Amino acid sequence: MRNAIMAILTVGGLAAIGTAPAEAVGTRYPFCITGPEQPGLSNCTFISYEQCQATASGRRLWCVENPYFVDESAPPRTSGRRLPPALPPPPGYRTY
């Protein structure tokens, strides 16, 4: 009996190692539909605002931007901070 339990635990552990982690739902799409029927950010499956609006039309729903969406094709954002100007060389420093 003890060997059977160990075998089952070993097989289960090996199966868990081979699985990939699940992605967060809806992080690939820029717009979400929300309202009483769809609370929170439970339905973030819209590529365009117009597509979201068409689905929400005639219902008590509205569209919002997905705060977790990261556009892979957009250039990375910079902080907007500039580097300080370069300091002059110390006295007696020779440049060749």
NUSE-828055 format. One record per residue: residue in three letters; x, y negated, z negated of N, C-alpha, C, O, CB in turn. Coordinates in nm, 2 decimals, padded with zeros to 4 digits. Glycine has a CB too. Layout:
! NUSE-828055
+-----+--------+--------+--------+--------+--------+--------+--------+--------+--------+--------+--------+--------+--------+--------+--------+
:  aa :   n_px :   n_py :   n_pz :  ca_px :  ca_py :  ca_pz :   c_px :   c_py :   c_pz :   o_px :   o_py :   o_pz :  cb_px :  cb_py :  cb_pz :
+-----+--------+--------+--------+--------+--------+--------+--------+--------+--------+--------+--------+--------+--------+--------+--------+
: ala :      X :      Y :      Z :      X :      Y :      Z :      X :      Y :      Z :      X :      Y :      Z :      X :      Y :      Z :
...
+-----+--------+--------+--------+--------+--------+--------+--------+--------+--------+--------+--------+--------+--------+--------+--------+
END
This chain:
! NUSE-828055
+-----+--------+--------+--------+--------+--------+--------+--------+--------+--------+--------+--------+--------+--------+--------+--------+
:  aa :   n_px :   n_py :   n_pz :  ca_px :  ca_py :  ca_pz :   c_px :   c_py :   c_pz :   o_px :   o_py :   o_pz :  cb_px :  cb_py :  cb_pz :
+-----+--------+--------+--------+--------+--------+--------+--------+--------+--------+--------+--------+--------+--------+--------+--------+
: met :  00.08 :  00.12 :  00.00 :  00.00 :  00.00 :  00.00 :  00.09 : -00.13 :  00.00 :  00.06 : -00.22 :  00.07 : -00.09 :  00.00 : -00.12 :
: arg :  00.19 : -00.12 : -00.08 :  00.28 : -00.24 : -00.09 :  00.35 : -00.26 :  00.04 :  00.37 : -00.38 :  00.08 :  00.38 : -00.21 : -00.20 :
: asn :  00.39 : -00.16 :  00.11 :  00.46 : -00.17 :  00.24 :  00.36 : -00.23 :  00.35 :  00.40 : -00.31 :  00.43 :  00.51 : -00.04 :  00.29 :
: ala :  00.23 : -00.19 :  00.34 :  00.13 : -00.24 :  00.44 :  00.11 : -00.39 :  00.42 :  00.10 : -00.47 :  00.51 :  00.00 : -00.17 :  00.42 :
: ile :  00.11 : -00.44 :  00.29 :  00.09 : -00.58 :  00.26 :  00.21 : -00.66 :  00.31 :  00.20 : -00.77 :  00.37 :  00.07 : -00.60 :  00.11 :
: met :  00.33 : -00.60 :  00.29 :  00.45 : -00.67 :  00.33 :  00.46 : -00.68 :  00.48 :  00.50 : -00.78 :  00.54 :  00.58 : -00.60 :  00.28 :
: ala :  00.41 : -00.57 :  00.55 :  00.41 : -00.57 :  00.70 :  00.32 : -00.68 :  00.75 :  00.35 : -00.75 :  00.85 :  00.38 : -00.43 :  00.75 :
: ile :  00.20 : -00.69 :  00.69 :  00.10 : -00.79 :  00.73 :  00.15 : -00.93 :  00.71 :  00.14 : -01.02 :  00.80 : -00.03 : -00.77 :  00.66 :
: leu :  00.22 : -00.95 :  00.60 :  00.27 : -01.09 :  00.57 :  00.39 : -01.12 :  00.67 :  00.40 : -01.23 :  00.71 :  00.32 : -01.09 :  00.42 :
: thr :  00.47 : -01.02 :  00.70 :  00.58 : -01.04 :  00.79 :  00.53 : -01.08 :  00.93 :  00.57 : -01.17 :  00.99 :  00.67 : -00.92 :  00.80 :
: val :  00.43 : -01.00 :  00.98 :  00.37 : -01.03 :  01.11 :  00.30 : -01.17 :  01.11 :  00.32 : -01.24 :  01.21 :  00.27 : -00.92 :  01.15 :
: gly :  00.23 : -01.20 :  01.01 :  00.17 : -01.33 :  01.00 :  00.27 : -01.45 :  01.00 :  00.25 : -01.55 :  01.06 :  00.08 : -01.34 :  00.88 :
: gly :  00.38 : -01.43 :  00.92 :  00.48 : -01.53 :  00.92 :  00.55 : -01.55 :  01.05 :  00.58 : -01.66 :  01.10 :  00.59 : -01.49 :  00.82 :
: leu :  00.58 : -01.44 :  01.12 :  00.64 : -01.45 :  01.26 :  00.54 : -01.51 :  01.36 :  00.59 : -01.59 :  01.44 :  00.68 : -01.31 :  01.31 :
: ala :  00.42 : -01.49 :  01.34 :  00.32 : -01.55 :  01.43 :  00.31 : -01.70 :  01.41 :  00.29 : -01.78 :  01.50 :  00.18 : -01.48 :  01.42 :
: ala :  00.32 : -01.74 :  01.28 :  00.31 : -01.88 :  01.25 :  00.44 : -01.96 :  01.30 :  00.43 : -02.07 :  01.34 :  00.30 : -01.90 :  01.10 :
: ile :  00.55 : -01.89 :  01.31 :  00.67 : -01.96 :  01.35 :  00.66 : -01.98 :  01.50 :  00.71 : -02.08 :  01.55 :  00.80 : -01.87 :  01.33 :
: gly :  00.59 : -01.90 :  01.58 :  00.59 : -01.91 :  01.72 :  00.48 : -02.01 :  01.77 :  00.48 : -02.04 :  01.89 :  00.55 : -01.78 :  01.78 :
: thr :  00.40 : -02.07 :  01.68 :  00.30 : -02.16 :  01.73 :  00.35 : -02.30 :  01.73 :  00.43 : -02.34 :  01.65 :  00.17 : -02.15 :  01.64 :
: ala :  00.30 : -02.38 :  01.82 :  00.34 : -02.52 :  01.83 :  00.25 : -02.61 :  01.74 :  00.13 : -02.57 :  01.73 :  00.34 : -02.57 :  01.98 :
: pro :  00.29 : -02.71 :  01.69 :  00.21 : -02.80 :  01.60 :  00.10 : -02.87 :  01.69 :  00.13 : -02.90 :  01.81 :  00.29 : -02.90 :  01.53 :
: ala : -00.02 : -02.89 :  01.64 : -00.12 : -02.95 :  01.71 : -00.10 : -03.10 :  01.72 : -00.05 : -03.16 :  01.63 : -00.26 : -02.92 :  01.64 :
: glu : -00.14 : -03.16 :  01.84 : -00.12 : -03.31 :  01.85 : -00.24 : -03.37 :  01.79 : -00.35 : -03.31 :  01.77 : -00.12 : -03.34 :  02.00 :
: ala : -00.22 : -03.49 :  01.75 : -00.34 : -03.57 :  01.69 : -00.44 : -03.59 :  01.80 : -00.40 : -03.63 :  01.92 : -00.29 : -03.71 :  01.63 :
: val : -00.56 : -03.58 :  01.77 : -00.67 : -03.59 :  01.87 : -00.69 : -03.73 :  01.91 : -00.70 : -03.82 :  01.83 : -00.80 : -03.53 :  01.81 :
: gly : -00.69 : -03.76 :  02.04 : -00.73 : -03.89 :  02.09 : -00.61 : -03.99 :  02.10 : -00.64 : -04.10 :  02.13 : -00.83 : -03.94 :  02.01 :
: thr : -00.49 : -03.95 :  02.07 : -00.38 : -04.04 :  02.07 : -00.33 : -04.07 :  02.21 : -00.25 : -04.16 :  02.23 : -00.27 : -03.99 :  01.99 :
: arg : -00.38 : -04.00 :  02.31 : -00.34 : -04.02 :  02.45 : -00.42 : -04.12 :  02.52 : -00.39 : -04.15 :  02.64 : -00.34 : -03.89 :  02.52 :
: tyr : -00.53 : -04.16 :  02.46 : -00.62 : -04.25 :  02.54 : -00.64 : -04.39 :  02.47 : -00.64 : -04.39 :  02.34 : -00.76 : -04.18 :  02.55 :
: pro : -00.64 : -04.49 :  02.54 : -00.64 : -04.63 :  02.49 : -00.77 : -04.68 :  02.42 : -00.76 : -04.78 :  02.35 : -00.60 : -04.72 :  02.59 :
: phe : -00.88 : -04.62 :  02.45 : -01.01 : -04.67 :  02.40 : -01.09 : -04.57 :  02.32 : -01.09 : -04.45 :  02.36 : -01.09 : -04.73 :  02.51 :
: cys : -01.16 : -04.61 :  02.22 : -01.24 : -04.52 :  02.14 : -01.38 : -04.58 :  02.13 : -01.41 : -04.70 :  02.15 : -01.19 : -04.51 :  01.99 :
: ile : -01.48 : -04.49 :  02.12 : -01.62 : -04.53 :  02.10 : -01.65 : -04.51 :  01.95 : -01.62 : -04.41 :  01.90 : -01.72 : -04.45 :  02.20 :
: thr : -01.72 : -04.60 :  01.90 : -01.76 : -04.59 :  01.75 : -01.90 : -04.64 :  01.73 : -01.95 : -04.72 :  01.81 : -01.65 : -04.67 :  01.67 :
: gly : -01.95 : -04.60 :  01.62 : -02.09 : -04.64 :  01.58 : -02.15 : -04.54 :  01.49 : -02.08 : -04.45 :  01.44 : -02.18 : -04.66 :  01.70 :
: pro : -02.28 : -04.55 :  01.46 : -02.34 : -04.45 :  01.37 : -02.33 : -04.31 :  01.42 : -02.32 : -04.21 :  01.34 : -02.49 : -04.49 :  01.35 :
: glu : -02.34 : -04.29 :  01.55 : -02.33 : -04.15 :  01.60 : -02.19 : -04.10 :  01.61 : -02.17 : -03.98 :  01.60 : -02.39 : -04.15 :  01.74 :
: gln : -02.09 : -04.19 :  01.62 : -01.95 : -04.15 :  01.63 : -01.87 : -04.23 :  01.53 : -01.82 : -04.34 :  01.56 : -01.90 : -04.18 :  01.78 :
: pro : -01.87 : -04.19 :  01.40 : -01.81 : -04.27 :  01.30 : -01.66 : -04.27 :  01.31 : -01.59 : -04.18 :  01.36 : -01.85 : -04.22 :  01.16 :
: gly : -01.60 : -04.39 :  01.28 : -01.45 : -04.40 :  01.28 : -01.39 : -04.39 :  01.42 : -01.45 : -04.44 :  01.51 : -01.39 : -04.30 :  01.19 :
: leu : -01.28 : -04.33 :  01.42 : -01.21 : -04.31 :  01.55 : -01.22 : -04.16 :  01.60 : -01.12 : -04.10 :  01.63 : -01.06 : -04.35 :  01.55 :
: ser : -01.34 : -04.11 :  01.59 : -01.36 : -03.97 :  01.62 : -01.36 : -03.94 :  01.77 : -01.35 : -03.82 :  01.81 : -01.48 : -03.92 :  01.55 :
: asn : -01.39 : -04.04 :  01.85 : -01.40 : -04.01 :  02.00 : -01.32 : -04.11 :  02.07 : -01.37 : -04.21 :  02.13 : -01.55 : -04.02 :  02.04 :
: cys : -01.19 : -04.08 :  02.08 : -01.09 : -04.17 :  02.16 : -01.05 : -04.09 :  02.28 : -00.94 : -04.05 :  02.29 : -00.97 : -04.20 :  02.07 :
: thr : -01.14 : -04.09 :  02.38 : -01.12 : -04.01 :  02.50 : -01.14 : -04.09 :  02.63 : -01.17 : -04.04 :  02.73 : -01.21 : -03.89 :  02.50 :
: phe : -01.13 : -04.22 :  02.62 : -01.16 : -04.31 :  02.73 : -01.03 : -04.38 :  02.79 : -00.95 : -04.43 :  02.71 : -01.26 : -04.42 :  02.69 :
: ile : -01.02 : -04.37 :  02.92 : -00.90 : -04.43 :  02.99 : -00.92 : -04.57 :  03.01 : -00.82 : -04.65 :  03.00 : -00.88 : -04.36 :  03.12 :
: ser : -01.04 : -04.62 :  03.03 : -01.06 : -04.76 :  03.05 : -01.17 : -04.82 :  02.96 : -01.26 : -04.74 :  02.92 : -01.09 : -04.79 :  03.20 :
: tyr : -01.17 : -04.95 :  02.94 : -01.27 : -05.01 :  02.86 : -01.41 : -05.00 :  02.93 : -01.51 : -04.98 :  02.87 : -01.24 : -05.16 :  02.84 :
: glu : -01.41 : -05.01 :  03.07 : -01.53 : -05.00 :  03.14 : -01.59 : -04.86 :  03.13 : -01.72 : -04.84 :  03.11 : -01.51 : -05.03 :  03.29 :
: gln : -01.51 : -04.75 :  03.13 : -01.56 : -04.62 :  03.11 : -01.62 : -04.60 :  02.97 : -01.73 : -04.54 :  02.96 : -01.44 : -04.52 :  03.13 :
: cys : -01.56 : -04.66 :  02.87 : -01.61 : -04.65 :  02.74 : -01.75 : -04.73 :  02.73 : -01.84 : -04.68 :  02.67 : -01.51 : -04.71 :  02.64 :
: gln : -01.75 : -04.85 :  02.79 : -01.87 : -04.93 :  02.79 : -01.99 : -04.85 :  02.86 : -02.10 : -04.86 :  02.81 : -01.85 : -05.06 :  02.85 :
: ala : -01.96 : -04.78 :  02.97 : -02.06 : -04.71 :  03.04 : -02.12 : -04.60 :  02.95 : -02.24 : -04.57 :  02.95 : -02.01 : -04.65 :  03.17 :
: thr : -02.04 : -04.53 :  02.87 : -02.08 : -04.43 :  02.78 : -02.16 : -04.48 :  02.67 : -02.26 : -04.42 :  02.62 : -01.97 : -04.35 :  02.73 :
: ala : -02.12 : -04.60 :  02.62 : -02.19 : -04.66 :  02.50 : -02.32 : -04.73 :  02.54 : -02.40 : -04.77 :  02.45 : -02.10 : -04.76 :  02.44 :
: ser : -02.34 : -04.76 :  02.67 : -02.46 : -04.84 :  02.71 : -02.59 : -04.77 :  02.67 : -02.61 : -04.65 :  02.69 : -02.45 : -04.85 :  02.87 :
: gly : -02.68 : -04.85 :  02.61 : -02.81 : -04.81 :  02.57 : -02.81 : -04.74 :  02.44 : -02.92 : -04.69 :  02.40 : -02.86 : -04.72 :  02.68 :
: arg : -02.70 : -04.73 :  02.37 : -02.69 : -04.66 :  02.24 : -02.63 : -04.76 :  02.14 : -02.58 : -04.86 :  02.18 : -02.61 : -04.53 :  02.25 :
: arg : -02.65 : -04.74 :  02.02 : -02.59 : -04.82 :  01.92 : -02.44 : -04.79 :  01.90 : -02.40 : -04.74 :  01.79 : -02.67 : -04.82 :  01.78 :
: leu : -02.36 : -04.80 :  02.00 : -02.22 : -04.77 :  02.00 : -02.14 : -04.89 :  02.06 : -02.20 : -04.96 :  02.14 : -02.19 : -04.64 :  02.07 :
: trp : -02.02 : -04.90 :  02.02 : -01.93 : -05.00 :  02.08 : -01.79 : -04.94 :  02.10 : -01.76 : -04.84 :  02.05 : -01.93 : -05.13 :  02.00 :
: cys : -01.71 : -05.01 :  02.18 : -01.58 : -04.97 :  02.22 : -01.47 : -05.05 :  02.14 : -01.49 : -05.17 :  02.13 : -01.56 : -04.97 :  02.37 :
: val : -01.37 : -04.98 :  02.10 : -01.26 : -05.05 :  02.03 : -01.13 : -04.99 :  02.09 : -01.12 : -04.88 :  02.14 : -01.26 : -05.03 :  01.88 :
: glu : -01.02 : -05.07 :  02.08 : -00.89 : -05.02 :  02.12 : -00.84 : -04.92 :  02.02 : -00.86 : -04.93 :  01.90 : -00.79 : -05.14 :  02.13 :
: asn : -00.78 : -04.82 :  02.07 : -00.72 : -04.71 :  01.99 : -00.59 : -04.76 :  01.92 : -00.49 : -04.78 :  01.99 : -00.70 : -04.58 :  02.07 :
: pro : -00.59 : -04.78 :  01.79 : -00.47 : -04.83 :  01.73 : -00.35 : -04.73 :  01.73 : -00.24 : -04.77 :  01.70 : -00.50 : -04.87 :  01.58 :
: tyr : -00.38 : -04.61 :  01.76 : -00.27 : -04.50 :  01.76 : -00.22 : -04.47 :  01.90 : -00.13 : -04.39 :  01.91 : -00.32 : -04.38 :  01.69 :
: phe : -00.28 : -04.54 :  02.00 : -00.23 : -04.51 :  02.14 : -00.10 : -04.58 :  02.16 : -00.07 : -04.69 :  02.13 : -00.34 : -04.57 :  02.24 :
: val : -00.01 : -04.50 :  02.22 :  00.12 : -04.55 :  02.26 :  00.14 : -04.53 :  02.41 :  00.13 : -04.41 :  02.46 :  00.24 : -04.48 :  02.18 :
: asp :  00.15 : -04.64 :  02.48 :  00.16 : -04.63 :  02.63 :  00.31 : -04.59 :  02.66 :  00.40 : -04.67 :  02.65 :  00.12 : -04.77 :  02.69 :
: glu :  00.33 : -04.47 :  02.71 :  00.46 : -04.42 :  02.75 :  00.52 : -04.49 :  02.87 :  00.64 : -04.50 :  02.88 :  00.45 : -04.27 :  02.78 :
: ser :  00.44 : -04.55 :  02.95 :  00.49 : -04.62 :  03.07 :  00.53 : -04.76 :  03.05 :  00.60 : -04.82 :  03.13 :  00.39 : -04.61 :  03.19 :
: ala :  00.48 : -04.82 :  02.94 :  00.51 : -04.96 :  02.91 :  00.66 : -04.97 :  02.85 :  00.71 : -04.88 :  02.79 :  00.41 : -05.02 :  02.81 :
: pro :  00.72 : -05.08 :  02.88 :  00.86 : -05.10 :  02.83 :  00.85 : -05.12 :  02.67 :  00.75 : -05.16 :  02.62 :  00.92 : -05.23 :  02.89 :
: pro :  00.95 : -05.08 :  02.60 :  00.95 : -05.08 :  02.46 :  00.94 : -05.23 :  02.41 :  01.00 : -05.32 :  02.47 :  01.07 : -05.01 :  02.40 :
: arg :  00.87 : -05.25 :  02.30 :  00.85 : -05.38 :  02.25 :  00.98 : -05.42 :  02.17 :  01.05 : -05.34 :  02.11 :  00.73 : -05.39 :  02.15 :
: thr :  01.01 : -05.55 :  02.18 :  01.12 : -05.60 :  02.10 :  01.06 : -05.68 :  01.98 :  00.95 : -05.72 :  01.99 :  01.21 : -05.69 :  02.18 :
: ser :  01.14 : -05.70 :  01.88 :  01.09 : -05.77 :  01.76 :  01.08 : -05.92 :  01.79 :  01.01 : -05.99 :  01.71 :  01.18 : -05.75 :  01.65 :
: gly :  01.14 : -05.98 :  01.90 :  01.13 : -06.12 :  01.92 :  01.24 : -06.19 :  01.85 :  01.25 : -06.32 :  01.87 :  01.00 : -06.17 :  01.88 :
: arg :  01.32 : -06.13 :  01.78 :  01.43 : -06.20 :  01.71 :  01.55 : -06.20 :  01.80 :  01.58 : -06.11 :  01.88 :  01.47 : -06.12 :  01.58 :
: arg :  01.62 : -06.31 :  01.79 :  01.74 : -06.33 :  01.87 :  01.87 : -06.30 :  01.78 :  01.86 : -06.32 :  01.66 :  01.75 : -06.47 :  01.93 :
: leu :  01.97 : -06.26 :  01.85 :  02.10 : -06.25 :  01.78 :  02.16 : -06.38 :  01.75 :  02.14 : -06.48 :  01.82 :  02.20 : -06.16 :  01.86 :
: pro :  02.23 : -06.39 :  01.63 :  02.29 : -06.52 :  01.60 :  02.41 : -06.55 :  01.70 :  02.46 : -06.46 :  01.76 :  02.35 : -06.52 :  01.46 :
: pro :  02.44 : -06.68 :  01.72 :  02.55 : -06.71 :  01.81 :  02.68 : -06.65 :  01.76 :  02.70 : -06.63 :  01.64 :  02.56 : -06.86 :  01.83 :
: ala :  02.77 : -06.62 :  01.86 :  02.90 : -06.56 :  01.82 :  02.98 : -06.66 :  01.75 :  02.98 : -06.78 :  01.78 :  02.97 : -06.51 :  01.95 :
: leu :  03.05 : -06.61 :  01.65 :  03.14 : -06.70 :  01.57 :  03.27 : -06.73 :  01.64 :  03.31 : -06.65 :  01.72 :  03.17 : -06.64 :  01.43 :
: pro :  03.33 : -06.85 :  01.62 :  03.45 : -06.88 :  01.69 :  03.56 : -06.79 :  01.63 :  03.55 : -06.75 :  01.51 :  03.49 : -07.03 :  01.68 :
: pro :  03.67 : -06.77 :  01.70 :  03.78 : -06.69 :  01.64 :  03.85 : -06.77 :  01.52 :  03.85 : -06.89 :  01.52 :  03.89 : -06.66 :  01.75 :
: pro :  03.90 : -06.69 :  01.43 :  03.97 : -06.76 :  01.31 :  04.09 : -06.84 :  01.35 :  04.15 : -06.81 :  01.46 :  04.00 : -06.65 :  01.21 :
: pro :  04.13 : -06.93 :  01.28 :  04.25 : -07.01 :  01.31 :  04.37 : -06.92 :  01.32 :  04.39 : -06.83 :  01.24 :  04.27 : -07.12 :  01.20 :
: gly :  04.45 : -06.95 :  01.42 :  04.58 : -06.87 :  01.44 :  04.55 : -06.75 :  01.52 :  04.65 : -06.68 :  01.55 :  04.63 : -06.84 :  01.31 :
: tyr :  04.43 : -06.72 :  01.56 :  04.40 : -06.60 :  01.64 :  04.44 : -06.63 :  01.79 :  04.39 : -06.73 :  01.84 :  04.26 : -06.56 :  01.63 :
: arg :  04.52 : -06.55 :  01.85 :  04.56 : -06.58 :  01.99 :  04.48 : -06.49 :  02.08 :  04.46 : -06.37 :  02.06 :  04.71 : -06.55 :  02.01 :
: thr :  04.43 : -06.54 :  02.19 :  04.36 : -06.47 :  02.30 :  04.46 : -06.46 :  02.41 :  04.52 : -06.56 :  02.45 :  04.23 : -06.53 :  02.34 :
: tyr :  04.47 : -06.35 :  02.47 :  04.56 : -06.33 :  02.59 :  04.48 : -06.32 :  02.72 :  04.54 : -06.30 :  02.82 :  04.64 : -06.20 :  02.57 :
+-----+--------+--------+--------+--------+--------+--------+--------+--------+--------+--------+--------+--------+--------+--------+--------+
END
